[in-house]
Amino acid sequence: MEFKGFRDLECYKKGRELRMFVSTIVKTFPATEKYMLVSQILKSSRSVTANMAEGYGRFTYTDTRSFFIVSRGSISETL
């Protein structure tokens, strides 16, 4: 299998699924949480794929690894 970019990574695809699931589920939360819990969960779920994409574009393994570690932290935060 040939990789053409970060969108081909299985972890990116799963992160995108998480982001879309979160976007759907937060619509069921109470309106009182709109600017607190909902906002934080949306930001952390978006951070998962954003950090993967940024890390993939780095030139060194160390930089790439660091961004993927941050991405893993964002997954934990979202959960």
Secondary structure, DSSP 4 states (H G I P E B T S, - for coil): ----SGGG-HHHHHHHHHHHHHHHHGGGS-GGGTTTHHHHHHHHHHHHHHHHHHHHT-SSHHHHHHHHHHHHHHHHHH-
